[in-house]
Amino acid sequence: MSAATQDASAVKLSVKEKIAYSFTDMAGNLLYVTISSYIMYFYTNVFHIPAAGALGAGTILLVARFADAISAVVWGSIVDHTNTKWGQSRPWFLWLCVPFAITVWIAFTAPSLPDGAPKFWYALITYILAAGAVYTGIQTPITAILPNLTSDPTERNNANSFRMAGGQIGSFITSSFTIPLVGWFGVQFGGGDKTGFMIVTAIWGVVAIILLLFSFKNLNERNYHPELNKPIPLSDSLKAAKGNWPWIILVVAFVIYWVAQSTRNGVSTYYAQYVLENRNLTSIFNGVQVIGLLGTIAMPIIANKTKNKTLTMIIGLVIGGLGQALMPLAGHNVPLLVIFWTIGVLGAAIAIGMPFGMLADTVDYGEWKTGIHAAGFLTAVGSAFCIQVGSGFGAFLPLEIMGAAGYDANLEQQPQSALDAISFCFIWLPVIVYIIVGVIMCFYRKYEKMEPMIKAELAERHAKALAEAEQNA
Protein backbone atom coordinates (compact mmCIF):
# COMPACT_ATOMS: atom_id res chain seq x y z
CA MET A 1 0.00 0.00 0.00
CA SER A 2 1.44 3.40 -0.96
CA ALA A 3 2.13 6.21 1.51
CA ALA A 4 -0.44 8.34 -0.23
CA THR A 5 -3.22 5.89 0.34
CA GLN A 6 -2.32 4.29 3.65
CA ASP A 7 -4.90 4.38 6.39
CA ALA A 8 -4.57 7.40 8.66
CA SER A 9 -5.08 5.48 11.89
CA ALA A 10 -1.38 5.77 12.77
CA VAL A 11 -0.95 9.41 11.76
CA LYS A 12 0.38 11.74 14.48
CA LEU A 13 -0.35 15.37 13.72
CA SER A 14 2.50 17.85 13.98
CA VAL A 15 2.30 20.79 16.38
CA LYS A 16 2.15 23.13 13.38
CA GLU A 17 -0.90 21.29 12.02
CA LYS A 18 -2.63 21.43 15.39
CA ILE A 19 -1.93 25.14 15.61
CA ALA A 20 -3.28 25.57 12.09
CA TYR A 21 -6.43 23.72 13.16
CA SER A 22 -6.72 25.96 16.22
CA PHE A 23 -6.59 29.02 13.97
CA THR A 24 -9.77 27.92 12.17
CA ASP A 25 -11.88 28.25 15.32
CA MET A 26 -9.93 31.29 16.48
CA ALA A 27 -10.91 33.07 13.28
CA GLY A 28 -14.47 31.80 13.48
CA ASN A 29 -14.90 32.97 17.07
CA LEU A 30 -13.32 36.35 16.47
CA LEU A 31 -16.29 37.16 14.26
CA TYR A 32 -18.99 34.76 15.44
CA VAL A 33 -18.61 35.56 19.15
CA THR A 34 -18.76 39.23 18.22
CA ILE A 35 -22.13 38.45 16.65
CA SER A 36 -23.43 36.18 19.40
CA SER A 37 -22.27 38.46 22.22
CA TYR A 38 -23.13 41.90 20.87
CA ILE A 39 -25.67 41.74 18.05
CA MET A 40 -28.59 41.75 20.51
CA TYR A 41 -27.20 44.87 22.16
CA PHE A 42 -26.33 46.40 18.77
CA TYR A 43 -29.88 45.93 17.50
CA THR A 44 -31.65 47.29 20.59
CA ASN A 45 -29.26 50.04 21.74
CA VAL A 46 -27.44 51.14 18.56
CA PHE A 47 -29.77 50.37 15.65
CA HIS A 48 -32.79 51.03 17.91
CA ILE A 49 -34.87 47.97 17.03
CA PRO A 50 -37.38 46.94 19.76
CA ALA A 51 -36.30 43.94 21.85
CA ALA A 52 -39.57 42.02 21.44
CA GLY A 53 -42.53 42.00 19.08
CA ALA A 54 -43.16 40.89 15.50
CA LEU A 55 -40.56 43.34 14.16
CA GLY A 56 -38.29 43.05 17.21
CA ALA A 57 -34.70 41.89 17.64
CA GLY A 58 -35.82 38.60 19.19
CA THR A 59 -37.86 37.75 16.11
CA ILE A 60 -34.93 38.63 13.84
CA LEU A 61 -32.57 36.32 15.70
CA LEU A 62 -35.01 33.42 15.88
CA VAL A 63 -36.19 33.58 12.25
CA ALA A 64 -32.65 34.08 10.97
CA ARG A 65 -31.35 31.13 12.95
CA PHE A 66 -33.86 28.75 11.40
CA ALA A 67 -32.93 30.03 7.95
CA ASP A 68 -29.29 29.52 8.93
CA ALA A 69 -30.06 26.00 10.13
CA ILE A 70 -31.34 25.12 6.67
CA SER A 71 -28.09 26.44 5.22
CA ALA A 72 -26.22 24.02 7.51
CA VAL A 73 -27.86 21.06 5.77
CA VAL A 74 -27.05 22.57 2.37
CA TRP A 75 -23.44 23.25 3.34
CA GLY A 76 -23.03 19.70 4.63
CA SER A 77 -24.03 18.36 1.24
CA ILE A 78 -21.78 20.89 -0.53
CA VAL A 79 -18.76 19.82 1.50
CA ASP A 80 -19.53 16.14 0.83
CA HIS A 81 -19.52 16.95 -2.90
CA THR A 82 -16.28 18.94 -2.80
CA ASN A 83 -13.36 17.20 -4.50
CA THR A 84 -10.24 19.29 -5.13
CA LYS A 85 -6.48 18.87 -5.15
CA TRP A 86 -6.50 20.62 -1.74
CA GLY A 87 -8.98 18.19 -0.20
CA GLN A 88 -12.64 18.25 0.72
CA SER A 89 -12.97 20.74 3.59
CA ARG A 90 -9.72 22.70 3.47
CA PRO A 91 -10.40 24.79 0.31
CA TRP A 92 -13.40 26.46 1.92
CA PHE A 93 -11.08 28.27 4.33
CA LEU A 94 -9.53 29.93 1.28
CA TRP A 95 -12.74 30.59 -0.60
CA LEU A 96 -14.85 32.00 2.24
CA CYS A 97 -12.44 33.92 4.48
CA VAL A 98 -13.01 37.27 2.73
CA PRO A 99 -16.81 36.93 2.34
CA PHE A 100 -16.98 35.98 6.03
CA ALA A 101 -15.21 39.16 7.13
CA ILE A 102 -17.24 41.40 4.81
CA THR A 103 -20.67 40.06 5.74
CA VAL A 104 -20.02 40.36 9.49
CA TRP A 105 -18.90 43.97 8.97
CA ILE A 106 -22.09 44.74 7.02
CA ALA A 107 -24.22 43.19 9.78
CA PHE A 108 -22.75 45.69 12.26
CA THR A 109 -23.54 48.75 10.16
CA ALA A 110 -26.52 50.88 11.12
CA PRO A 111 -27.69 52.83 8.07
CA SER A 112 -30.23 55.64 8.48
CA LEU A 113 -33.45 53.76 7.81
CA PRO A 114 -37.01 54.38 9.00
CA ASP A 115 -38.07 52.48 12.09
CA GLY A 116 -40.15 49.35 11.68
CA ALA A 117 -40.05 47.13 8.60
CA PRO A 118 -37.04 48.76 6.83
CA LYS A 119 -34.73 48.24 9.81
CA PHE A 120 -36.20 44.80 10.48
CA TRP A 121 -35.55 43.52 6.95
CA TYR A 122 -32.08 45.07 6.72
CA ALA A 123 -31.06 43.46 10.01
CA LEU A 124 -32.66 40.11 9.11
CA ILE A 125 -31.03 39.83 5.68
CA THR A 126 -27.55 40.94 6.77
CA TYR A 127 -27.70 38.69 9.82
CA ILE A 128 -28.68 35.65 7.74
CA LEU A 129 -25.76 36.34 5.39
CA ALA A 130 -23.18 36.82 8.14
CA ALA A 131 -24.18 34.36 10.85
CA GLY A 132 -25.79 31.85 8.53
CA ALA A 133 -24.93 31.50 4.88
CA VAL A 134 -21.25 32.41 5.15
CA TYR A 135 -20.40 31.51 8.75
CA THR A 136 -21.96 28.08 8.28
CA GLY A 137 -19.79 27.65 5.20
CA ILE A 138 -16.76 28.18 7.47
CA GLN A 139 -18.04 26.25 10.49
CA THR A 140 -18.99 23.14 8.53
CA PRO A 141 -15.51 22.34 7.13
CA ILE A 142 -13.89 23.23 10.49
CA THR A 143 -15.72 20.28 12.03
CA ALA A 144 -15.88 18.08 8.92
CA ILE A 145 -12.12 18.18 8.41
CA LEU A 146 -11.31 16.48 11.74
CA PRO A 147 -12.12 12.89 10.68
CA ASN A 148 -10.09 13.54 7.52
CA LEU A 149 -6.99 14.68 9.41
CA THR A 150 -6.48 11.38 11.24
CA SER A 151 -8.33 8.26 12.39
CA ASP A 152 -6.41 8.02 15.66
CA PRO A 153 -8.92 8.74 18.49
CA THR A 154 -6.27 10.20 20.79
CA GLU A 155 -4.97 12.48 18.04
CA ARG A 156 -8.54 13.55 17.31
CA ASN A 157 -9.04 14.46 20.97
CA ASN A 158 -5.77 16.38 21.03
CA ALA A 159 -6.47 18.18 17.75
CA ASN A 160 -9.94 19.04 18.96
CA SER A 161 -8.49 20.47 22.18
CA PHE A 162 -6.18 22.70 20.10
CA ARG A 163 -9.21 23.80 18.11
CA MET A 164 -11.14 24.60 21.29
CA ALA A 165 -8.14 26.47 22.69
CA GLY A 166 -7.96 28.56 19.53
CA GLY A 167 -11.66 29.23 19.81
CA GLN A 168 -11.21 30.29 23.43
CA ILE A 169 -8.47 32.73 22.46
CA GLY A 170 -10.57 34.17 19.65
CA SER A 171 -13.50 34.48 22.04
CA PHE A 172 -11.28 36.14 24.65
CA ILE A 173 -9.99 38.73 22.21
CA THR A 174 -13.39 39.84 20.98
CA SER A 175 -15.04 39.51 24.40
CA SER A 176 -12.37 41.52 26.21
CA PHE A 177 -11.66 44.26 23.71
CA THR A 178 -14.75 44.78 21.55
CA ILE A 179 -16.75 47.01 23.90
CA PRO A 180 -13.77 49.13 25.07
CA LEU A 181 -12.56 49.54 21.46
CA VAL A 182 -16.07 50.35 20.24
CA GLY A 183 -16.24 53.12 22.82
CA TRP A 184 -12.74 54.40 22.07
CA PHE A 185 -13.11 54.46 18.29
CA GLY A 186 -16.56 56.02 18.67
CA VAL A 187 -15.03 58.91 20.58
CA GLN A 188 -11.92 59.27 18.41
CA PHE A 189 -13.74 59.28 15.07
CA GLY A 190 -17.16 60.48 16.19
CA GLY A 191 -20.44 58.69 15.72
CA GLY A 192 -20.39 56.82 19.03
CA ASP A 193 -21.07 53.09 19.13
CA LYS A 194 -22.29 53.08 15.54
CA THR A 195 -18.84 54.05 14.22
CA GLY A 196 -17.06 52.00 16.84
CA PHE A 197 -18.74 48.72 15.88
CA MET A 198 -17.95 49.24 12.20
CA ILE A 199 -14.24 49.85 12.84
CA VAL A 200 -13.81 47.01 15.34
CA THR A 201 -15.55 44.40 13.17
CA ALA A 202 -13.36 45.49 10.25
CA ILE A 203 -10.24 44.87 12.37
CA TRP A 204 -11.46 41.45 13.53
CA GLY A 205 -12.29 40.59 9.91
CA VAL A 206 -8.75 41.27 8.67
CA VAL A 207 -7.26 39.14 11.47
CA ALA A 208 -9.71 36.30 10.70
CA ILE A 209 -8.71 36.32 7.03
CA ILE A 210 -5.02 35.95 7.93
CA LEU A 211 -5.72 33.07 10.34
CA LEU A 212 -7.86 31.14 7.86
CA LEU A 213 -5.27 31.51 5.11
CA PHE A 214 -2.63 30.07 7.47
CA SER A 215 -4.96 27.14 8.22
CA PHE A 216 -5.58 26.51 4.54
CA LYS A 217 -1.86 26.40 3.83
CA ASN A 218 -0.84 24.08 6.66
CA LEU A 219 -3.60 21.48 7.09
CA ASN A 220 -3.53 18.12 5.29
CA GLU A 221 -6.54 15.84 4.79
CA ARG A 222 -4.68 12.51 4.88
CA ASN A 223 -7.78 10.48 5.66
CA TYR A 224 -9.68 11.80 2.65
CA HIS A 225 -9.83 9.17 -0.09
CA PRO A 226 -11.78 10.52 -3.08
CA GLU A 227 -11.23 7.22 -4.87
CA LEU A 228 -13.28 5.54 -2.11
CA ASN A 229 -15.48 8.32 -0.75
CA LYS A 230 -17.26 9.41 -3.90
CA PRO A 231 -19.57 12.46 -3.76
CA ILE A 232 -22.90 11.26 -2.44
CA PRO A 233 -26.42 12.62 -3.01
CA LEU A 234 -28.32 14.19 -0.13
CA SER A 235 -30.60 11.15 0.01
CA ASP A 236 -27.58 8.97 0.87
CA SER A 237 -26.42 11.48 3.47
CA LEU A 238 -29.80 11.16 5.11
CA LYS A 239 -29.34 7.39 5.15
CA ALA A 240 -26.11 7.88 7.13
CA ALA A 241 -28.15 9.84 9.67
CA LYS A 242 -31.10 7.45 9.83
CA GLY A 243 -30.70 5.12 12.79
CA ASN A 244 -27.43 6.85 13.76
CA TRP A 245 -28.48 7.15 17.39
CA PRO A 246 -25.22 8.52 18.81
CA TRP A 247 -25.44 11.32 16.23
CA ILE A 248 -29.12 11.96 16.99
CA ILE A 249 -28.40 12.14 20.73
CA LEU A 250 -25.56 14.59 20.16
CA VAL A 251 -27.65 16.79 17.87
CA VAL A 252 -30.53 17.05 20.37
CA ALA A 253 -28.18 17.69 23.29
CA PHE A 254 -26.07 20.23 21.42
CA VAL A 255 -29.05 22.23 20.15
CA ILE A 256 -30.30 22.58 23.71
CA TYR A 257 -26.80 23.31 25.04
CA TRP A 258 -26.40 26.28 22.70
CA VAL A 259 -29.47 27.92 24.25
CA ALA A 260 -27.37 28.31 27.40
CA GLN A 261 -24.20 29.34 25.58
CA SER A 262 -25.96 32.01 23.54
CA THR A 263 -27.86 33.30 26.56
CA ARG A 264 -24.70 33.62 28.67
CA ASN A 265 -22.90 35.56 25.93
CA GLY A 266 -25.80 37.70 24.77
CA VAL A 267 -27.25 38.78 28.12
CA SER A 268 -23.89 39.58 29.75
CA THR A 269 -23.90 43.10 28.30
CA TYR A 270 -27.37 43.82 29.66
CA TYR A 271 -26.47 42.32 33.05
CA ALA A 272 -23.36 44.45 33.35
CA GLN A 273 -25.03 47.67 32.20
CA TYR A 274 -28.33 47.49 34.04
CA VAL A 275 -27.89 45.15 37.02
CA LEU A 276 -24.27 45.98 37.89
CA GLU A 277 -24.56 49.50 36.41
CA ASN A 278 -21.24 49.34 34.55
CA ARG A 279 -21.30 48.30 30.88
CA ASN A 280 -17.50 47.89 30.76
CA LEU A 281 -17.80 44.95 33.18
CA THR A 282 -18.97 43.03 30.11
CA SER A 283 -15.34 42.90 29.05
CA ILE A 284 -14.38 41.39 32.39
CA PHE A 285 -17.12 38.75 32.30
CA ASN A 286 -16.45 37.81 28.70
CA GLY A 287 -12.69 38.26 28.99
CA VAL A 288 -12.54 35.81 31.88
CA GLN A 289 -13.61 33.19 29.37
CA VAL A 290 -9.96 32.90 28.33
CA ILE A 291 -9.52 30.96 31.58
CA GLY A 292 -11.66 28.39 29.85
CA LEU A 293 -8.38 27.40 28.20
CA LEU A 294 -7.68 25.44 31.39
CA GLY A 295 -10.93 23.55 30.87
CA THR A 296 -10.02 22.99 27.22
CA ILE A 297 -6.63 21.62 28.25
CA ALA A 298 -8.25 19.41 30.87
CA MET A 299 -10.87 18.10 28.42
CA PRO A 300 -8.67 15.64 26.43
CA ILE A 301 -6.76 14.66 29.57
CA ILE A 302 -9.97 13.65 31.34
CA ALA A 303 -11.35 11.97 28.21
CA ASN A 304 -8.14 10.03 27.47
CA LYS A 305 -7.62 8.99 31.09
CA THR A 306 -11.19 7.88 31.76
CA LYS A 307 -11.81 6.58 28.22
CA ASN A 308 -15.26 8.08 28.78
CA LYS A 309 -16.16 11.14 26.70
CA THR A 310 -19.76 11.10 27.93
CA LEU A 311 -18.62 11.39 31.55
CA THR A 312 -16.19 14.15 30.58
CA MET A 313 -18.99 16.25 29.10
CA ILE A 314 -21.25 15.66 32.11
CA ILE A 315 -18.43 16.73 34.44
CA GLY A 316 -18.21 19.96 32.47
CA LEU A 317 -21.96 20.51 32.75
CA VAL A 318 -21.91 19.96 36.52
CA ILE A 319 -19.02 22.39 37.04
CA GLY A 320 -20.64 24.95 34.73
CA GLY A 321 -24.00 24.68 36.50
CA LEU A 322 -22.35 25.00 39.92
CA GLY A 323 -20.59 28.22 38.92
CA GLN A 324 -23.82 29.72 37.59
CA ALA A 325 -25.83 28.69 40.67
CA LEU A 326 -23.31 30.31 43.04
CA MET A 327 -23.50 33.74 41.40
CA PRO A 328 -26.60 34.99 43.27
CA LEU A 329 -24.68 34.54 46.54
CA ALA A 330 -22.24 37.24 45.42
CA GLY A 331 -24.85 39.98 45.08
CA HIS A 332 -23.09 43.06 43.67
CA ASN A 333 -19.66 41.94 44.89
CA VAL A 334 -17.85 42.06 41.54
CA PRO A 335 -14.71 40.08 42.53
CA LEU A 336 -16.85 37.29 43.96
CA LEU A 337 -19.12 37.36 40.90
CA VAL A 338 -16.06 36.98 38.68
CA ILE A 339 -14.82 34.00 40.73
CA PHE A 340 -18.14 32.18 40.45
CA TRP A 341 -18.43 33.12 36.78
CA THR A 342 -14.94 31.71 36.21
CA ILE A 343 -16.02 28.37 37.68
CA GLY A 344 -18.91 28.36 35.22
CA VAL A 345 -16.56 29.22 32.37
CA LEU A 346 -14.26 26.29 33.19
CA GLY A 347 -17.16 23.86 33.14
CA ALA A 348 -18.64 25.30 29.96
CA ALA A 349 -15.26 25.02 28.20
CA ILE A 350 -15.17 21.29 28.92
CA ALA A 351 -18.81 20.72 28.01
CA ILE A 352 -18.83 22.70 24.77
CA GLY A 353 -15.69 21.08 23.39
CA MET A 354 -16.67 17.44 23.66
CA PRO A 355 -19.46 17.24 21.04
CA PHE A 356 -17.22 18.60 18.27
CA GLY A 357 -14.80 15.72 18.75
CA MET A 358 -17.56 13.17 19.33
CA LEU A 359 -19.14 14.07 15.99
CA ALA A 360 -16.17 12.50 14.22
CA ASP A 361 -17.04 9.25 15.97
CA THR A 362 -20.65 9.45 14.83
CA VAL A 363 -19.38 9.78 11.25
CA ASP A 364 -17.56 6.50 11.80
CA TYR A 365 -20.73 4.95 13.24
CA GLY A 366 -22.74 6.04 10.20
CA GLU A 367 -20.15 4.62 7.80
CA TRP A 368 -19.90 1.39 9.80
CA LYS A 369 -23.68 0.91 9.77
CA THR A 370 -24.54 2.09 6.24
CA GLY A 371 -21.27 2.16 4.30
CA ILE A 372 -21.78 5.90 3.67
CA HIS A 373 -19.06 8.34 4.78
CA ALA A 374 -21.15 11.53 5.10
CA ALA A 375 -18.68 13.62 7.12
CA GLY A 376 -19.85 16.94 5.69
CA PHE A 377 -23.56 16.40 6.25
CA LEU A 378 -23.34 14.77 9.69
CA THR A 379 -20.87 17.29 11.09
CA ALA A 380 -22.68 20.26 9.50
CA VAL A 381 -25.95 19.34 11.15
CA GLY A 382 -24.18 18.28 14.35
CA SER A 383 -22.27 21.55 14.67
CA ALA A 384 -23.46 24.47 12.54
CA PHE A 385 -27.14 23.44 12.58
CA CYS A 386 -27.08 22.94 16.35
CA ILE A 387 -25.28 26.23 16.92
CA GLN A 388 -27.71 28.13 14.71
CA VAL A 389 -30.94 26.69 16.12
CA GLY A 390 -29.76 26.68 19.73
CA SER A 391 -28.36 30.21 19.48
CA GLY A 392 -31.59 31.38 17.87
CA PHE A 393 -33.62 30.22 20.85
CA GLY A 394 -30.84 31.46 23.15
CA ALA A 395 -31.35 34.96 21.76
CA PHE A 396 -35.14 34.83 21.31
CA LEU A 397 -36.04 33.51 24.76
CA PRO A 398 -34.18 36.12 26.86
CA LEU A 399 -35.32 39.00 24.66
CA GLU A 400 -38.93 37.86 24.90
CA ILE A 401 -38.63 37.34 28.66
CA MET A 402 -37.00 40.75 29.10
CA GLY A 403 -39.55 42.41 26.81
CA ALA A 404 -42.47 40.85 28.71
CA ALA A 405 -40.92 42.06 31.96
CA GLY A 406 -40.84 45.67 30.75
CA TYR A 407 -37.33 46.10 29.33
CA ASP A 408 -37.04 49.23 27.16
CA ALA A 409 -33.69 50.26 25.65
CA ASN A 410 -34.84 53.89 25.69
CA LEU A 411 -35.03 53.89 29.49
CA GLU A 412 -31.87 54.72 31.39
CA GLN A 413 -33.27 53.05 34.52
CA GLN A 414 -35.06 49.75 33.92
CA PRO A 415 -37.99 48.64 36.10
CA GLN A 416 -37.23 46.04 38.76
CA SER A 417 -39.18 43.41 36.83
CA ALA A 418 -36.85 43.88 33.84
CA LEU A 419 -33.78 43.67 36.08
CA ASP A 420 -35.09 40.42 37.59
CA ALA A 421 -35.68 39.04 34.10
CA ILE A 422 -32.14 39.94 33.01
CA SER A 423 -30.72 38.22 36.12
CA PHE A 424 -32.83 35.10 35.52
CA CYS A 425 -31.73 34.81 31.90
CA PHE A 426 -28.07 35.41 32.70
CA ILE A 427 -27.81 33.09 35.72
CA TRP A 428 -30.62 30.52 35.96
CA LEU A 429 -31.63 29.80 32.38
CA PRO A 430 -28.18 28.23 31.63
CA VAL A 431 -28.44 26.08 34.77
CA ILE A 432 -31.78 24.66 33.65
CA VAL A 433 -30.34 23.91 30.22
CA TYR A 434 -27.26 22.16 31.67
CA ILE A 435 -29.46 19.80 33.67
CA ILE A 436 -31.52 18.86 30.61
CA VAL A 437 -28.39 18.28 28.48
CA GLY A 438 -26.77 16.14 31.18
CA VAL A 439 -29.79 13.82 31.28
CA ILE A 440 -29.82 13.46 27.49
CA MET A 441 -26.09 12.65 27.32
CA CYS A 442 -26.52 9.70 29.69
CA PHE A 443 -27.99 7.83 26.70
CA TYR A 444 -24.84 8.33 24.59
CA ARG A 445 -22.53 6.11 26.65
CA LYS A 446 -23.99 2.89 25.23
CA TYR A 447 -22.76 3.80 21.76
CA GLU A 448 -19.44 5.19 22.93
CA LYS A 449 -18.51 1.72 24.21
CA MET A 450 -18.83 0.41 20.65
CA GLU A 451 -16.22 2.77 19.17
CA PRO A 452 -13.09 0.54 19.40
CA MET A 453 -14.87 -2.26 17.56
CA ILE A 454 -16.24 0.13 14.93
CA LYS A 455 -12.85 1.75 14.24
CA ALA A 456 -11.16 -1.65 13.93
CA GLU A 457 -13.73 -2.89 11.41
CA LEU A 458 -13.54 0.33 9.38
CA ALA A 459 -9.74 0.14 9.27
CA GLU A 460 -9.99 -3.38 7.83
CA ARG A 461 -12.56 -2.27 5.24
CA HIS A 462 -10.45 0.73 4.18
CA ALA A 463 -7.29 -1.33 3.89
CA LYS A 464 -9.04 -3.92 1.75
CA ALA A 465 -10.73 -1.31 -0.46
CA LEU A 466 -7.51 0.64 -0.95
CA ALA A 467 -5.61 -2.51 -1.86
CA GLU A 468 -8.24 -3.39 -4.45
CA ALA A 469 -8.16 0.16 -5.83
CA GLU A 470 -4.37 -0.02 -6.23
CA GLN A 471 -4.61 -3.37 -7.97
CA ASN A 472 -7.18 -2.02 -10.40
CA ALA A 473 -5.24 1.20 -11.01
Secondary structure, 3 states (H helix, E strand, C coil): CCCCCCCHHHCCCCHHHHHHHHHHHHHHHHHHHHHHHHHHHHHHHHCCCCCCCCCCHHHHHHHHHHHHHHHHHHHHHHHHCCCECCECCCHHHHHHHHHHHHHHHHHCCCCCCCCCHHHHHHHHHHHHHHHHHHHHHHHHHHHHCHHHHCCCHHHHHHHHHHHHHHHHHHHHHHHHHHHHHHHHHHHHHCCHHHHHHHHHHHHHHHHHHHHHHHHHHHCCCCCCCCCCCCCCCHHHHHHHHCCCHHHHHHHHHHHHHHHHHHHHHHHHHHHHHHHCCCCCHHHHHHHHHHHHHHHHHHHHHHHHHHCCHHHHHHHHHHHHHHHHHHHHHHCCCHHHHHHHHHHHHHHHHHHHHHHHHHHHHHHHHHHHHHCCCCHHHHHHHHHHHHHHHHHHHHHHHHHHHHHHCCCCCCCCCCCHHHHHHHHHHHHHHHHHHHHHHHHHHCCCHHHHCCHHHHHHHHHHHHHHHHHHHHHHC
